[in-house]
Amino acid sequence: MTKIEICCDSINSLKKSVDMGVSRIELCSELSVGGLTPSYGFIKEALKYSKDIPIRVLIRPRAGDFHYNNFDIEIMKNDIYEVKKLGVEGVVLGIVDNKGELPITKIADIVDSANGLSMTFHRAFDLLKNPKIQINNIIELGFDTILSSGKQEKAIDGLIYLNRLKKYADNKILVMPGAGINHKNTAKFIQNGFKWIHMSAKKKRDLNKKNKNIFLDQEICELDENILKKVMKLIKTKV
């Protein structure tokens, strides 16, 4: 049966996802900007409610690109040390330089901090100039999963490329589709034999609709329970 990893940036979303039977949580903050490293307190609280479902923590020190300098690298290493103490199952991270290459030395430095944790290389993978060539390097660095949208904004539009990646990976590393996956297209990924699917099932909530306050003129994301329920139903019926 295909397994679902859900991205959560609140305890409410995590609890609902766990109750609906997801297989793994990617924990982050600020889903509205693509996710950032969650706080120590949030991770600690999340572990109370995860009911032994594995949690992988996103290690992303700032919004924007994935071209990290030495200060960013030190922050990421420090965050991994702290995350590791809490006892999570793994971490999610990715780095690409401004030429679209994999900065192996920098990543190896970070990976040393994550020794003993499972690791996902996130969608920074889709920014690599030659992603197929880099798969072996990512495997050698110790990652067990690559999260990819198939170099498209939405994974369903990158399905052909994702299938090529899966074939090229040859079960040496898991290729996990993610980006824009919902109840309308989940069946396609199941039918194409993907063992894991990543999704956020998010919807936006405008804070300023109820609070006419200049400090709340922003949008935040929250779990769309209806989407996740429909996806889990598809998974359980083995479409």
KOLMIGU-147482 format. One record per residue: residue number from 1; residue in three letters; x, y, z of N, C-alpha, C in turn. Coordinates in nm, 4 decimals, m for minus. Each point is the difference from the previous one (the first is absolute). Layout:
<recs>
    n  res       nc1       nc2       nc3      cac1      cac2      cac3       cc1       cc2       cc3
  NUM  ALA         X         Y         Z         X         Y         Z         X         Y         Z
...
</recs>
This chain:
<recs>
    n  res       nc1       nc2       nc3      cac1      cac2      cac3       cc1       cc2       cc3
    1  MET    0.0840   m0.1200    0.0000   m0.0840    0.1200    0.0000    0.0871    0.1243    0.0000
    2  THR   m0.0356    0.0968   m0.0829    0.0732    0.1257   m0.0049   m0.0123    0.0728    0.1333
    3  LYS    0.1100    0.0604    0.0439    0.0011    0.0695    0.1284   m0.0003    0.1519   m0.0212
    4  ILE   m0.0609    0.0697    0.0952   m0.0117    0.1445   m0.0082    0.0874    0.0677    0.1052
    5  GLU    0.0831    0.0938   m0.0462    0.0699    0.0913    0.0899   m0.0709    0.1348   m0.0109
    6  ILE   m0.0408    0.0543    0.1136   m0.0708    0.1279    0.0014    0.0860    0.1061    0.0671
    7  CYS    0.0008    0.1183   m0.0596    0.0772    0.1104    0.0549   m0.0881    0.0806    0.0950
    8  CYS    0.0426    0.0162    0.1244   m0.0802    0.0678    0.1018    0.0780    0.1144    0.0632
    9  ASP   m0.0679    0.1141    0.0193    0.0649    0.1118    0.0689   m0.0780    0.0456    0.1225
   10  SER   m0.0867   m0.0900    0.0509   m0.0719    0.0289    0.1245   m0.0352   m0.1308    0.0693
   11  ILE   m0.0220    0.0062    0.1302   m0.0388   m0.1193    0.0754   m0.1378   m0.0475   m0.0440
   12  ASN   m0.0908    0.0915   m0.0269   m0.1332   m0.0389   m0.0461    0.0070   m0.0815   m0.1283
   13  SER    0.0791    0.0466   m0.0964    0.0151   m0.0730   m0.1260    0.0620   m0.1367    0.0239
   14  LEU    0.0997   m0.0058    0.0858    0.0672   m0.1267    0.0303   m0.0971   m0.0995    0.0626
   15  LYS   m0.0754    0.0444    0.1000   m0.0929   m0.0899    0.0686   m0.1053   m0.0556   m0.0953
   16  LYS   m0.0540    0.0855   m0.0853   m0.1019   m0.0442   m0.0963    0.0599   m0.0968   m0.1010
   17  SER    0.1227    0.0272   m0.0438    0.0669   m0.0871   m0.0963    0.0287   m0.1374    0.0600
   18  VAL    0.0454   m0.0003    0.1230    0.0275   m0.1257    0.0700   m0.1283   m0.0813    0.0148
   19  ASP   m0.1082    0.0661    0.0387   m0.1282   m0.0689    0.0185   m0.0526   m0.0584   m0.1308
   20  MET    0.0374    0.0612   m0.1129   m0.0462   m0.0499   m0.1301    0.0897   m0.1090   m0.0569
   21  GLY    0.1110   m0.0284    0.0687    0.0801   m0.1162   m0.0375    0.1149    0.0235   m0.0951
   22  VAL    0.0557    0.1211   m0.0025    0.1168    0.0220   m0.0863    0.1181   m0.0831    0.0512
   23  SER    0.0971   m0.0206   m0.0859    0.1128   m0.0872    0.0353    0.1201    0.0756    0.0550
   24  ARG    0.0104    0.1299   m0.0324    0.1133    0.0787    0.0502   m0.0356    0.1480   m0.0039
   25  ILE    0.0628    0.0745    0.0897   m0.0191    0.1449    0.0085    0.1301    0.0689   m0.0406
   26  GLU   m0.0115    0.1002   m0.0874    0.1106    0.0945   m0.0159   m0.0395    0.1236    0.0793
   27  LEU    0.0769    0.0313    0.1007   m0.0324    0.1114    0.0885    0.0762    0.1246   m0.0426
   28  CYS   m0.0731    0.1109   m0.0123    0.0626    0.1255   m0.0390   m0.0777    0.1157    0.0618
   29  SER    0.0474    0.1201   m0.0239   m0.0769    0.1204    0.0301   m0.0165    0.0762   m0.1308
   30  GLU   m0.0915    0.0953   m0.0013   m0.0153    0.0924   m0.1137   m0.0188   m0.0703   m0.1347
   31  LEU   m0.1035   m0.0810   m0.0086   m0.0313   m0.0648   m0.1274   m0.0274    0.1008   m0.1114
   32  SER   m0.0421    0.1195    0.0389   m0.0329    0.1024   m0.0994    0.1212    0.0430   m0.0823
   33  VAL    0.1218   m0.0241    0.0512    0.1220    0.0327   m0.0755    0.0748   m0.1269   m0.0411
   34  GLY   m0.0709   m0.1131    0.0027    0.0609   m0.1258   m0.0405    0.0595   m0.0802    0.1135
   35  GLY   m0.0098    0.0539    0.1226    0.0479   m0.0721    0.1178    0.1359    0.0451    0.0477
   36  LEU    0.0133    0.0157    0.1318    0.1266    0.0329    0.0652    0.0194   m0.0935    0.1184
   37  THR    0.1191   m0.0001    0.0583    0.0275   m0.0838    0.1164   m0.0931    0.0372    0.1142
   38  PRO   m0.0719   m0.0967    0.0565   m0.0892    0.0297    0.1132    0.0777    0.0225    0.1282
   39  SER   m0.0644    0.0604    0.0963    0.0664    0.0285    0.1270    0.0185   m0.1274    0.0825
   40  TYR    0.0953    0.0083    0.0926    0.0272   m0.1115    0.0928   m0.1268   m0.0371    0.0766
   41  GLY   m0.0703    0.1021    0.0486   m0.1212   m0.0239    0.0782   m0.1085   m0.0682   m0.0818
   42  PHE   m0.0131    0.0394   m0.1255   m0.1000   m0.0603   m0.0879    0.0318   m0.1474   m0.0243
   43  ILE    0.1254   m0.0301   m0.0272    0.0397   m0.1393   m0.0242   m0.0266   m0.0858    0.1236
   44  LYS    0.0377    0.0522    0.1143   m0.0195   m0.0743    0.1258   m0.1473   m0.0289    0.0237
   45  GLU   m0.0847    0.0989   m0.0268   m0.1443   m0.0173    0.0187   m0.0562   m0.0974   m0.1034
   46  ALA    0.0495    0.0089   m0.1227   m0.0480   m0.0885   m0.1068    0.0254   m0.1469    0.0334
   47  LEU    0.1129   m0.0280    0.0613    0.0339   m0.1379    0.0359   m0.0973   m0.0589    0.1031
   48  LYS   m0.0661    0.0857    0.0746   m0.0989   m0.0465    0.0983   m0.1240   m0.0563   m0.0679
   49  TYR   m0.0297    0.0511   m0.1188   m0.1259   m0.0340   m0.0658    0.0168   m0.0833   m0.1266
   50  SER    0.1229   m0.0356   m0.0329    0.0240   m0.0723   m0.1255   m0.0357   m0.1478    0.0075
   51  LYS   m0.0210   m0.0518    0.1206   m0.0421   m0.1392    0.0194    0.0921   m0.0983   m0.0727
   52  ASP    0.1281    0.0213    0.0132    0.1025   m0.0868   m0.0591    0.0073    0.0073   m0.1528
   53  ILE   m0.0767    0.0868   m0.0624    0.0170    0.0223   m0.1436    0.1282    0.0804   m0.0197
   54  PRO    0.0899   m0.0438   m0.0887    0.1293    0.0673   m0.0164   m0.0139    0.1470   m0.0388
   55  ILE    0.0874    0.0809    0.0560    0.0060    0.1424   m0.0332    0.1361    0.0311   m0.0608
   56  ARG   m0.0033    0.0622   m0.1175    0.1218    0.0552   m0.0592   m0.0129    0.1525    0.0056
   57  VAL    0.1037    0.0635    0.0469   m0.0031    0.1448    0.0208    0.0694    0.0720   m0.1148
   58  LEU   m0.0672    0.0998   m0.0548    0.0601    0.0805   m0.1050    0.1116    0.0873    0.0570
   59  ILE    0.1161   m0.0057   m0.0636    0.1134    0.0842    0.0386    0.0214    0.1019   m0.1114
   60  ARG   m0.0612    0.1143    0.0158    0.0093    0.1088   m0.0982    0.0049    0.1316    0.0783
   61  PRO    0.1148    0.0637    0.0076    0.0193    0.1121    0.0916   m0.0673    0.1303   m0.0405
   62  ARG   m0.0376    0.0094   m0.1270   m0.0609    0.1252   m0.0477   m0.0786   m0.0269   m0.1276
   63  ALA   m0.0870    0.0950   m0.0325   m0.0734   m0.0092   m0.1257    0.0904    0.0401   m0.1163
   64  GLY   m0.0466   m0.0233   m0.1225    0.0787    0.0397   m0.1163    0.0689   m0.1178   m0.0652
   65  ASP    0.1180    0.0252   m0.0556    0.0715   m0.1043   m0.0737    0.0679   m0.1000    0.0936
   66  PHE    0.0679   m0.0952   m0.0608    0.0693   m0.1050    0.0766    0.1512    0.0107   m0.0159
   67  HIS    0.0488    0.1217   m0.0275    0.1435    0.0258   m0.0111    0.0484    0.0477    0.1373
   68  TYR    0.0399   m0.0915    0.0847    0.0311    0.0340    0.1379    0.1470    0.0353    0.0201
   69  ASN    0.0227    0.1082    0.0759    0.1368    0.0385    0.0345    0.0432   m0.0712    0.1284
   70  ASN    0.1203    0.0292    0.0470    0.0538   m0.0700    0.1167   m0.0798    0.0268    0.1265
   71  PHE   m0.0572    0.1201    0.0117   m0.0839    0.0300    0.1163   m0.1263   m0.0859   m0.0016
   72  ASP   m0.0608   m0.0120   m0.1174   m0.1187   m0.0843   m0.0147    0.0315   m0.1450    0.0352
   73  ILE    0.1157   m0.0468   m0.0467    0.0402   m0.1387    0.0258    0.0135   m0.0262    0.1493
   74  GLU    0.0616    0.0927    0.0722    0.0160   m0.0168    0.1446   m0.1344   m0.0031    0.0708
   75  ILE   m0.0925    0.0840   m0.0457   m0.1350   m0.0009    0.0577   m0.0661   m0.1360   m0.0226
   76  MET    0.0124   m0.0519   m0.1213   m0.0598   m0.1292   m0.0320    0.0601   m0.1119    0.0851
   77  LYS    0.1308    0.0023    0.0161    0.0666   m0.1011    0.0822   m0.0468    0.0080    0.1454
   78  ASN   m0.0081    0.1215    0.0526   m0.0456    0.0175    0.1380   m0.1435   m0.0476    0.0180
   79  ASP   m0.0848    0.0315   m0.0984   m0.1391   m0.0457    0.0073   m0.0084   m0.1517   m0.0010
   80  ILE    0.0813   m0.0642   m0.0830   m0.0012   m0.1464   m0.0062    0.0442   m0.0610    0.1327
   81  TYR    0.1035    0.0570    0.0614    0.0444   m0.0491    0.1318   m0.1146    0.0022    0.1000
   82  GLU   m0.0744    0.1114    0.0028   m0.1096    0.0143    0.0959   m0.1154   m0.0944   m0.0335
   83  VAL   m0.0323   m0.0109   m0.1285   m0.1067   m0.0895   m0.0442    0.0319   m0.1446    0.0366
   84  LYS    0.1236   m0.0358   m0.0192    0.0442   m0.1371    0.0276   m0.0189   m0.0360    0.1473
   85  LYS    0.0262    0.0953    0.0888   m0.0170   m0.0230    0.1436   m0.1444   m0.0344    0.0356
   86  LEU   m0.0932    0.0550   m0.0749   m0.1417   m0.0199    0.0303   m0.0497   m0.1384   m0.0420
   87  GLY    0.0733   m0.0656   m0.0896   m0.0363   m0.1363   m0.0366   m0.0910   m0.0140   m0.1204
   88  VAL    0.0059    0.0953   m0.0942   m0.0803   m0.0144   m0.1214    0.0618   m0.1066   m0.0908
   89  GLU   m0.0793   m0.0455   m0.0973    0.0465   m0.1073   m0.0882    0.0995    0.0495   m0.1033
   90  GLY   m0.0168    0.1239   m0.0469    0.0891    0.0472   m0.1045   m0.0116    0.1483   m0.0273
   91  VAL    0.0720    0.0432   m0.1016   m0.0001    0.1408   m0.0402   m0.0186    0.0106   m0.1506
   92  VAL   m0.0422    0.1183   m0.0427   m0.0240    0.0296   m0.1410    0.0813    0.1243   m0.0350
   93  LEU    0.0865   m0.0094   m0.1005    0.0837    0.1146   m0.0347    0.0442   m0.0092   m0.1455
   94  GLY    0.0569    0.1079   m0.0497    0.0511    0.0014   m0.1360    0.0784    0.1267   m0.0271
   95  ILE    0.1060   m0.0116   m0.0776    0.0830    0.1149   m0.0378    0.0357   m0.0131   m0.1477
   96  VAL   m0.0061    0.1118   m0.0708    0.0425    0.0073   m0.1389    0.0770    0.1311   m0.0160
   97  ASP    0.1125   m0.0022   m0.0706    0.0729    0.1257   m0.0163   m0.0590    0.0817   m0.1143
   98  ASN    0.0536    0.1187   m0.0220   m0.0599    0.0904   m0.0987    0.0256   m0.0418   m0.1450
   99  LYS    0.0735   m0.1093   m0.0185    0.0216   m0.0547   m0.1342   m0.0852   m0.1247   m0.0248
  100  GLY   m0.0835   m0.0328    0.0989   m0.0824   m0.1191   m0.0136    0.0738   m0.1289    0.0282
  101  GLU    0.1099    0.0110    0.0742    0.0796   m0.1182    0.0353   m0.0226   m0.0360    0.1472
  102  LEU    0.0387   m0.1203    0.0345   m0.0115   m0.0484    0.1369    0.1289    0.0320    0.0751
  103  PRO   m0.0047    0.0893    0.1028    0.1209    0.0341    0.0758    0.0318   m0.1109    0.1016
  104  ILE    0.0665   m0.1029   m0.0476    0.0168   m0.1228    0.0778    0.0714    0.0239    0.1334
  105  THR    0.1019    0.0846    0.0008    0.0750    0.0248    0.1240   m0.0898    0.0601    0.1080
  106  LYS   m0.0799    0.0966   m0.0383   m0.0917    0.0633    0.0958   m0.1036   m0.0995    0.0524
  107  ILE   m0.0550   m0.0778   m0.0917   m0.1019   m0.0967    0.0421    0.0609   m0.1068    0.0894
  108  ALA    0.1194   m0.0449   m0.0331    0.0674   m0.1011    0.0825    0.0222    0.0517    0.1414
  109  ASP    0.0314    0.1279    0.0129    0.0192    0.0615    0.1312   m0.1289   m0.0050    0.0813
  110  ILE   m0.1115    0.0293   m0.0652   m0.1300   m0.0051    0.0679   m0.0376   m0.1430    0.0349
  111  VAL    0.0226   m0.0906   m0.0939   m0.0365   m0.1398    0.0189    0.0715   m0.0609    0.1209
  112  ASP    0.1218    0.0426    0.0251    0.0725   m0.0475    0.1185   m0.0794    0.0276    0.1273
  113  SER   m0.0677    0.1147    0.0033   m0.0812    0.0361    0.1170   m0.1227   m0.0894    0.0125
  114  ALA   m0.0459   m0.0522   m0.1133   m0.1230   m0.0795   m0.0026    0.0257   m0.1487    0.0155
  115  ASN    0.1214   m0.0388    0.0296    0.0356   m0.1411    0.0124   m0.0985   m0.0740    0.0902
  116  GLY   m0.0620   m0.1061   m0.0547   m0.0975   m0.0764    0.0770   m0.1436    0.0369   m0.0327
  117  LEU   m0.0203    0.1100   m0.0729   m0.1343    0.0412   m0.0392   m0.0259   m0.0371   m0.1460
  118  SER   m0.1246   m0.0315   m0.0321   m0.0386   m0.0182   m0.1402   m0.0034    0.1370   m0.0665
  119  MET    0.0229    0.0038   m0.1318    0.0084    0.1294   m0.0673   m0.0726    0.0001   m0.1341
  120  THR   m0.0769    0.1058   m0.0207   m0.0642    0.0272   m0.1285    0.0678    0.1204   m0.0641
  121  PHE    0.0335   m0.0111   m0.1277    0.0481    0.1153   m0.0762   m0.1234    0.0622   m0.0638
  122  HIS   m0.0313    0.1238    0.0388   m0.1278    0.0584   m0.0403    0.0019    0.0567   m0.1425
  123  ARG   m0.1002    0.0820   m0.0319   m0.0216    0.0423   m0.1383    0.1078    0.0926   m0.0563
  124  ALA    0.0998    0.0323    0.0784    0.1178    0.0653   m0.0581    0.0577   m0.0888   m0.1094
  125  PHE   m0.0291   m0.1292    0.0086    0.0434   m0.0962   m0.1012   m0.0437    0.0434   m0.1399
  126  ASP   m0.1190    0.0587   m0.0096   m0.0539    0.0390   m0.1306    0.0721    0.1189   m0.0608
  127  LEU    0.0867    0.0642    0.0766    0.0778    0.1133   m0.0499    0.1376   m0.0426   m0.0503
  128  LEU    0.0334   m0.1267    0.0166    0.1285   m0.0496   m0.0479    0.0036   m0.0018   m0.1522
  129  LYS    0.1129    0.0373   m0.0555    0.0158    0.0049   m0.1448   m0.0047   m0.1408   m0.0605
  130  ASN    0.0638   m0.0953    0.0687    0.0023   m0.1390   m0.0468   m0.0424   m0.0931    0.1136
  131  PRO   m0.1309    0.0006    0.0330   m0.0461   m0.0768    0.1161    0.0285   m0.1495   m0.0079
  132  LYS   m0.0135   m0.0597   m0.1193    0.0259   m0.1440   m0.0107    0.1443   m0.0328    0.0364
  133  ILE    0.0919    0.0830   m0.0439    0.1418   m0.0216    0.0293    0.0272    0.0098    0.1494
  134  GLN   m0.0767    0.0854    0.0685    0.0252    0.0259    0.1422   m0.0643   m0.1026    0.0930
  135  ILE   m0.0874   m0.0846   m0.0527   m0.0678   m0.0976    0.0861    0.1011   m0.0871    0.0754
  136  ASN    0.1011   m0.0484   m0.0688    0.0991   m0.0857    0.0664    0.0742    0.0742    0.1108
  137  ASN    0.0304    0.1294   m0.0243    0.0650    0.0797    0.1051   m0.0911    0.0153    0.1213
  138  ILE   m0.1279    0.0202   m0.0235   m0.0963    0.0147    0.1101   m0.0105   m0.1299    0.0787
  139  ILE    0.0025   m0.1120   m0.0702   m0.0014   m0.1310    0.0671    0.1251   m0.0169    0.0864
  140  GLU    0.1160    0.0323   m0.0573    0.1271   m0.0155    0.0723    0.0071    0.0910    0.1230
  141  LEU   m0.0692    0.1124   m0.0053   m0.0029    0.0912    0.1143   m0.0883   m0.0525    0.1134
  142  GLY   m0.0806   m0.1018   m0.0281   m0.0776   m0.0642    0.1059   m0.1490    0.0256   m0.0021
  143  PHE   m0.0491    0.0668   m0.1027   m0.1437    0.0254   m0.0095   m0.0733   m0.1264   m0.0428
  144  ASP   m0.1212   m0.0199    0.0546   m0.0787   m0.1168   m0.0405   m0.1211    0.0380   m0.0857
  145  THR   m0.0251    0.1318   m0.0124   m0.1181    0.0462   m0.0738    0.0317    0.1289   m0.0757
  146  ILE   m0.0549    0.0119   m0.1199    0.0041    0.1247   m0.0761   m0.1437    0.0465   m0.0201
  147  LEU   m0.0285    0.1219    0.0422   m0.1308    0.0612   m0.0239    0.0089    0.0834   m0.1269
  148  SER   m0.0893   m0.0264   m0.0938    0.0090    0.0684   m0.1292   m0.1382    0.0230   m0.0592
  149  SER   m0.0117    0.1092   m0.0745   m0.1227    0.0267   m0.0769    0.0228   m0.0298   m0.1473
  150  GLY    0.1118   m0.0639   m0.0309    0.0309   m0.0297   m0.1396    0.0347    0.1238   m0.0802
  151  LYS    0.0611    0.0970    0.0708    0.0438    0.1264   m0.0614   m0.1161    0.0853   m0.0519
  152  GLN   m0.1199   m0.0248    0.0529   m0.1175    0.0788   m0.0361   m0.0588    0.0636    0.1260
  153  GLU   m0.0850    0.0996   m0.0186   m0.0631    0.0637    0.1160   m0.0867   m0.0998    0.0756
  154  LYS   m0.0672   m0.0872   m0.0747   m0.0834   m0.1038    0.0606    0.0497   m0.1372   m0.0441
  155  ALA    0.0020   m0.0933    0.0951    0.0555   m0.1323   m0.0274   m0.0755   m0.0735   m0.1102
  156  ILE   m0.1299    0.0223   m0.0095   m0.0766   m0.0706   m0.1024    0.0490    0.0380   m0.1403
  157  ASP    0.0486    0.1218   m0.0153    0.0528    0.0438   m0.1298    0.1407   m0.0528   m0.0251
  158  GLY    0.0645   m0.0482    0.1060    0.1340   m0.0567   m0.0128    0.0014   m0.1513    0.0107
  159  LEU   m0.1170   m0.0615   m0.0164   m0.0131   m0.1444    0.0227    0.0905   m0.0833   m0.0906
  160  ILE    0.0107    0.0367   m0.1266    0.0867   m0.0759   m0.0919    0.1444    0.0050    0.0487
  161  TYR    0.0441    0.1191    0.0389    0.1376    0.0157    0.0476    0.0202   m0.0744    0.1320
  162  LEU   m0.0994    0.0039    0.0875    0.0087   m0.0701    0.1282    0.0136   m0.1509   m0.0221
  163  ASN   m0.0722   m0.0514   m0.0974    0.0122   m0.1426   m0.0312    0.1403   m0.0344   m0.0500
  164  ARG    0.0590    0.0910   m0.0772    0.1381   m0.0218   m0.0466    0.0967    0.0005    0.1178
  165  LEU   m0.0209    0.0938    0.0921    0.0861    0.0057    0.1191   m0.0120   m0.1282    0.0823
  166  LYS   m0.1235   m0.0465    0.0169   m0.0236   m0.1223    0.0775    0.0724   m0.1180   m0.0628
  167  LYS   m0.0080   m0.0081   m0.1311    0.0680   m0.1093   m0.0716    0.1510    0.0134    0.0135
  168  TYR    0.0493    0.1219   m0.0110    0.1441    0.0238    0.0098    0.0511   m0.0290    0.1412
  169  ALA   m0.0811    0.0330    0.0999    0.0396   m0.0237    0.1400    0.0108   m0.1491    0.0308
  170  ASP   m0.0780   m0.0820   m0.0718    0.0128   m0.1463    0.0065   m0.0074   m0.0529    0.1430
  171  ASN   m0.0918    0.0553    0.0796   m0.0239   m0.0419    0.1385    0.1182    0.0252    0.0947
  172  LYS    0.1006    0.0741   m0.0474    0.1128    0.0333    0.0869   m0.0336    0.1185    0.0899
  173  ILE   m0.0957    0.0791   m0.0436   m0.0504    0.1127    0.0783   m0.1454    0.0201   m0.0410
  174  LEU   m0.0820    0.0420    0.0941   m0.1415    0.0201   m0.0261   m0.0232    0.1342   m0.0683
  175  VAL   m0.0754    0.0000   m0.1091   m0.0432    0.1236   m0.0643   m0.1446    0.0250    0.0440
  176  MET   m0.0214    0.1079    0.0729   m0.1313    0.0320    0.0564   m0.0576    0.1246   m0.0672
  177  PRO   m0.1064   m0.0143   m0.0786   m0.0610    0.1168   m0.0639   m0.0624    0.0936    0.1028
  178  GLY    0.0072    0.1298   m0.0279   m0.0636    0.0989    0.0854   m0.0190    0.1300   m0.0748
  179  ALA   m0.1018    0.0756    0.0372   m0.0375    0.1312   m0.0549   m0.1328   m0.0108   m0.0746
  180  GLY   m0.1018    0.0563    0.0600   m0.1305    0.0047   m0.0645   m0.0734   m0.1328   m0.0051
  181  ILE    0.0412   m0.0967    0.0805   m0.0687   m0.1294    0.0005   m0.1247    0.0089    0.0872
  182  ASN   m0.1112   m0.0489   m0.0531   m0.1265    0.0057    0.0723   m0.0879   m0.1187   m0.0394
  183  HIS   m0.1252    0.0031    0.0440   m0.0919   m0.1112   m0.0240   m0.0326   m0.0190   m0.1480
  184  LYS    0.0232    0.1022   m0.0805   m0.0317   m0.0089   m0.1424    0.1088   m0.0688   m0.0821
  185  ASN    0.1223   m0.0029    0.0535    0.1087   m0.0598   m0.0798    0.0787   m0.1093    0.0729
  186  THR   m0.0350   m0.0279    0.1249    0.0719   m0.1024    0.0766    0.0016   m0.1353   m0.0716
  187  ALA   m0.1133   m0.0354   m0.0602   m0.0099   m0.1313   m0.0647    0.1074   m0.0205   m0.1060
  188  LYS    0.0367    0.1064   m0.0707    0.1024   m0.0094   m0.1037    0.1335   m0.0468    0.0571
  189  PHE    0.0343    0.0527    0.1171    0.1286   m0.0366    0.0617   m0.0035   m0.1426    0.0554
  190  ILE   m0.1159   m0.0394    0.0504   m0.0155   m0.1376    0.0476    0.0144   m0.0967   m0.1174
  191  GLN   m0.0685    0.0310   m0.1091    0.0022   m0.0862   m0.1180    0.1390   m0.0094   m0.0625
  192  ASN    0.0813    0.1027    0.0207    0.1362   m0.0007   m0.0545    0.1022   m0.0598    0.0965
  193  GLY   m0.0488   m0.0554    0.1095    0.0856   m0.0786    0.0878    0.0867    0.0770    0.0974
  194  PHE   m0.0369    0.1236    0.0328    0.0778    0.0754    0.0984   m0.0357   m0.0481    0.1409
  195  LYS    0.1027   m0.0346    0.0770   m0.0216   m0.0581    0.1327   m0.0381    0.1044    0.1046
  196  TRP    0.0490    0.1229   m0.0206   m0.0309    0.1105    0.0913   m0.0454    0.1211   m0.0810
  197  ILE   m0.0927    0.0764    0.0568   m0.0456    0.1258   m0.0577    0.0086    0.1068    0.1094
  198  HIS    0.0505    0.1170   m0.0385    0.0108    0.1126    0.0940   m0.1066    0.1037   m0.0335
  199  MET   m0.0668    0.0488    0.1017   m0.0999    0.1038   m0.0238   m0.0157    0.0894    0.1229
  200  SER   m0.0543    0.1191   m0.0232   m0.0286    0.0896    0.1125   m0.1499    0.0147    0.0210
  201  ALA   m0.0798   m0.0312   m0.1026   m0.1468    0.0115    0.0099   m0.0381    0.1310    0.0672
  202  LYS    0.0597    0.1072   m0.0461   m0.0169    0.1274    0.0698   m0.1015    0.0901   m0.0680
  203  LYS   m0.0541    0.0873    0.0807   m0.0836    0.1079   m0.0514    0.0434    0.1278    0.0715
  204  LYS   m0.0267    0.1122   m0.0617    0.0417    0.1268    0.0585   m0.1134    0.0624    0.0797
  205  ARG    0.0366    0.0586    0.1122   m0.0967    0.0702    0.0839    0.0451    0.1443    0.0157
  206  ASP   m0.0830    0.0920   m0.0405    0.0329    0.1418    0.0052   m0.0343    0.0558    0.1373
  207  LEU    0.1021    0.0300    0.0784   m0.0220    0.0512    0.1355   m0.0706    0.1344    0.0012
  208  ASN    0.0211    0.0760   m0.1049   m0.0489    0.1377    0.0023   m0.1497    0.0120   m0.0267
  209  LYS   m0.0652   m0.1092   m0.0400   m0.1430    0.0054   m0.0247   m0.0779    0.0258    0.1285
  210  LYS    0.0495   m0.0552    0.1087   m0.0692    0.0170    0.1279    0.0688    0.1033    0.0882
  211  ASN    0.1241    0.0298   m0.0309    0.0757    0.0930    0.0836    0.0557    0.1126   m0.0868
  212  LYS   m0.0695    0.1103   m0.0013    0.0451    0.1136   m0.0796    0.1150    0.0693    0.0717
  213  ASN    0.1155   m0.0638   m0.0087    0.1165    0.0444    0.0748    0.1197   m0.0050   m0.0946
  214  ILE    0.0743    0.1077   m0.0097    0.1118    0.0039   m0.0944    0.1053   m0.1056    0.0286
  215  PHE    0.0080   m0.0458    0.1260    0.1000   m0.1003    0.0348   m0.0439   m0.1408   m0.0394
  216  LEU   m0.1258   m0.0144   m0.0409   m0.0504   m0.1310   m0.0384   m0.0371   m0.0058   m0.1478
  217  ASP    0.0572    0.0895   m0.0767   m0.0273    0.0042   m0.1433    0.0878   m0.1038   m0.0703
  218  GLN   m0.0381   m0.1258    0.0181    0.0800   m0.1096   m0.0523   m0.0869   m0.1233   m0.0140
  219  GLU    0.0536   m0.1019   m0.0657   m0.0688   m0.1268   m0.0127    0.0810   m0.1084    0.0689
  220  ILE   m0.0679   m0.0945    0.0612    0.0670   m0.1173    0.0539   m0.0661   m0.1237   m0.0587
  221  CYS    0.0712   m0.1112    0.0043   m0.0525   m0.1253   m0.0544   m0.0472   m0.0896    0.1125
  222  GLU   m0.0986   m0.0812   m0.0289   m0.0473   m0.0986    0.0957   m0.0436   m0.1251   m0.0756
  223  LEU   m0.0127   m0.1094    0.0718   m0.0363   m0.1272   m0.0621   m0.1429    0.0053   m0.0539
  224  ASP   m0.0168   m0.0458   m0.1231   m0.1329   m0.0185   m0.0574   m0.0394   m0.1451    0.0261
  225  GLU   m0.0789   m0.0211    0.1028   m0.0351   m0.1356    0.0426   m0.0725   m0.0782   m0.1094
  226  ASN   m0.0826    0.0670   m0.0769   m0.0761   m0.0698   m0.1038    0.0914   m0.0621   m0.1048
  227  ILE    0.1047    0.0735   m0.0382    0.0946   m0.0541   m0.0978    0.0691   m0.1236    0.0556
  228  LEU    0.0502    0.0106    0.1232    0.0726   m0.1124    0.0579   m0.0908   m0.1211    0.0199
  229  LYS   m0.1234    0.0219    0.0430   m0.0936   m0.1110    0.0183   m0.0225   m0.0749   m0.1311
  230  LYS   m0.0173    0.0753   m0.1085   m0.0242   m0.0616   m0.1303    0.1226   m0.0760   m0.0485
  231  VAL    0.1191    0.0552    0.0252    0.1233   m0.0677   m0.0399    0.0170   m0.1296    0.0789
  232  MET   m0.0233    0.0055    0.1306    0.0152   m0.1195    0.0824   m0.0990   m0.1081   m0.0390
  233  LYS   m0.1193    0.0414   m0.0416   m0.1001   m0.0970   m0.0468    0.0495   m0.0703   m0.1265
  234  LEU    0.0599    0.0775   m0.0900    0.0558   m0.0587   m0.1225    0.1114   m0.0986    0.0329
  235  ILE    0.0863    0.0396    0.0933    0.1118   m0.0871    0.0385   m0.0506   m0.1310    0.0570
  236  LYS   m0.0993    0.0098    0.0868   m0.0506   m0.1200    0.0688   m0.0758   m0.0945   m0.0930
  237  THR   m0.0567    0.0556   m0.1058   m0.0702   m0.0852   m0.0951    0.0910   m0.0531   m0.1096
  238  LYS    0.1298    0.0360    0.0118    0.1032   m0.0499   m0.0924   m0.0371    0.0228   m0.1458
  239  VAL   m0.0208    0.1263   m0.0337   m0.0376    0.0358   m0.1369    0.1027   m0.0550   m0.0992
</recs>
